[in-house]
């Protein structure tokens, strides 16, 4: 298929009809099929016979074999309808490999039209849109439809901006008119601007994510086109539209005959309680039950033969009007109970101003102080706009001020004191962290659990794209929060930055140390930048690099001449943009002498020292100085001047040297023993001390060799053991391994790598050799990191990270270094840790850019250069359609803060359910008391 869709080939074909034919013919065959069952020649499945099924579809052959009736079902064939929506906005002019996005869209659309109309004989249509629908060709199968569609594609020219609501609304109206209606179902009406806005939000939710959370903020709540079974009797507008009093959604399913319309502010799946709903009609019928009971309880008097007997009959005399009044009151209370019960079940609501629900609203001013706000005067503009909002608020309104970076910092409590609020705004200083709108949404969700009043959130930010979380749904705001955006940037600005620097954390030979830097340009033209390497404030090297348009360029400094100890370094470029704070990348290096390693081997072994030296030199960059000596000349060598000692395939050691080496280990030294075939001829391993129980020889032929079966990933030497899969072992010795830690085993459970503590030092045993006879380990790339990690582990040399990123954490102590004080000095020369934190804190978060001086729990002095996250250097802004989706406004986003605030008289539904339940309780108690008094029979006196 790639052969047909090659852009260069398609661009060379002049006519879209020929393009479509070239793409489609040759790899498409057959028609589409329906997911439903119907009439065709293709068998689908069997179904058990049910009384009333057509006997013509019974498979009598199956019936003869099983004596059970089954119906044969066939795959249905149906027609389809294709409508292509072509975006003709200005962004479609973007060019890649001399082919614009519009050309790609034309090629794909023409291919779809050819496939639909010529191959499948189905209807096809076209909608060309930007901010309006420019071209509309109704879907049809008429003769010449393909030519009309291709002509529409040819005439489509990019212009204006994109508005997805218009074409979707147009297509929805077409579906309403074209598709047949089913019983009890119809397509939703969407003639109002609010319905059009909902369609646009549905398109954006599909594109950028959907929170799917009922009751979330109106701007990012799930607002798709209503389901097909809904009837919208009352077209509703957008979030801020006026709406009369009504009944909120009831939580029950509609009947099969009646369809209930959803309210726009309700969550999907909730439906409106209509007056013709069966439940409401049943309640109205139940309201007549008290009337019927009262008619049955009419007072009837039995006539007596002698009127004079009335003087002997004991009875209560009462006023007829008084009794009638009691009857009417009892009837009224009983009717009220039933009506209030139905009213509470319908969950009524009224429209009220957002500020009047639950009290006065809370104004929340959130000012973005992230690293990108250092560009130009963005932070100063944000603070000025925040003070302007404070000046326009009502004196009775409460305001709270917060600062937004990687975390939300609360600066004030909700207050009406203008002095406190203005002081908090003026105290905000530019930070070095990366803004996170997801963190802001999470903070507001936590606030919504305790703050039930409406919150008007004013966000003052440059709306940088990097502030968005991974999922757009994480930006969902609570339902009581209305968002007002104050955009402090007018567009994406060009910016050059030192994106990354690769430099060694520790330097042993300055002439062999290299520094590599990457210079990046965001929204920038082609330019030349001067790159400088600065050491302790002094420029020691300078180069000029050509940075392509919106591209990257690398530069390398061949040496890093720094003095002994800790040194502050940086790579800097000449400032030529509005964000000079990212024109330098800081890092720290430590100058030390190479670590000395003593390598002892047999005189006939020439391969082991060669492989070991090559691996150590290529991995450690002159960090180690290797001294090799044969076992017959090692008697007078002192191991005390070396960081660790290697014994490679040594059968035995001179007694004097073995005694000296044992004392060296007990005093804290380290030894690495590789047991080759020579060591297998003796009963014990030198220094390690364990006896050899067996020597395993494996064949090189076939698959009789062994591989690594188990590893301990926490052991430093085998951190990259996942790369050991292809290593073949032909020989290994088996030792008892008493009191030894096993870091790796072969597939036959033979211990391959063991460590034993002897006094204050350690001995590491490799049960095979370092040559290519006992194994092919030295021939694999994983041999280099194994030697490097083992050498660093045995010498106690830690891998230094000379630079970190803001908001990263720095480990201060290990589990064995508890209650030991540490010291941290930040770039401003302050000590951010209290005395208690200095003795208990396990880690420290780096929140500012600059150099941090450290004294860790193990007594080691260190220096770390901290840089801002370079994602902040890309001053690209969030698209306006996404901002409109976040705020709930699908129209044009305001260009300045003055048009940003929402209307103060915004209406929101206010539930009356609790009031209805309270009245129901009062009416039930009154009816109970009155009926109890009325129905109580007077006691007859004797």
Secondary structure by P-SEA (a helix, b strand, c coil): ccccccaaaaaacccaaaaaaaacccccbbbbbbccccccccccccccccccccccccaaaaaaaccbbbbbbbbbbbbbbbbbbbbbccccccccccccaaaaaaaaaaaaaaacccccbbbbbbbbbccccccccccccccaaaaaaaaaaaaccccbbbbaaaaaaaaaaaaaacccccccccccccccaaaaaaaaaaaaaaaccccccccccccccccccccccccccccccccccccccccccccccccccbbbbbbccccccccccccccaaaaaaaaaaaaaaaaaaaacbbbbbbccccccccbbbbbbbaaaaaaaaaaaaaaaaaaaaaaaaaaabbbbbccccccccbbbbbbbbbbcccccccaaaaaaaaaaaaaaaaccccbbbbbbbbccbbbbcccccccaaaaaaaaaacccccbbbbaaaaaaaaaaaaaccccccbbbbbccccccccccccccccccccbbbbbbcccccbbbbbcccbbbbbccccccccbbbbbbbbbcccccbbbbbbbbccccccbbbbbbbcccbbbbbbbccccccccbbbbbcccccccccccccbbbbbbbbbcbbbbbbbbccccccaaaaaaaaaaacccccbbbbbbcccccccccccccccccccccccccaaaaaaaaaaaaabbbbbbbbcaaaaaccccccccccccbbbbbbcccccccccccccccccccccccccccccccbbbbccccccccccccccccccbbbbbccccbbbbccccccccccccccccaaaaaaaaaaaaaaccccccccccccbbbbccccccccbbbbbbcccccccccccccccccccccccccbbbbbccccccbbbbbbccccccccccccaaaaaaaaccccccccccccccccccbbbbbbaaaaaaaaaaaaaaaaaaaaaaaaccccccc
